[in-house]
């Protein structure tokens, strides 16, 4: 009677090297439930090879501004026993498209308005389209009401 060998796994150092992500980042991703590892009898982490594509997907999604909470929610719908496929990525990216489009519109609007901003955050202008549209803070009294580092 023969048993099939278990699929090869990677150490945390191997995953870090292959993915370009620090070991501490992998531990963080694991603590947040984004990736999973197996443990050896010596309690060392071992990752299935599929984790490399999962880490790549996480990094790309983060670069587009998707939060780790949103990434985790999306990854929770994918099987853990295989690498995310091109179809999986297509579905995930499509689900994030509307939010990204809205963020792009918002940033474009801010970019287009920034020339009229004096950049001091004092809100001394009668109407600041960035921090006080329509001068809604006038009813709160004179002087700055919202600071940039709020």
Order of alpha helices (4+ residues) and beta strands (2+ residues): beta-alpha-alpha-beta-beta-alpha-alpha-alpha
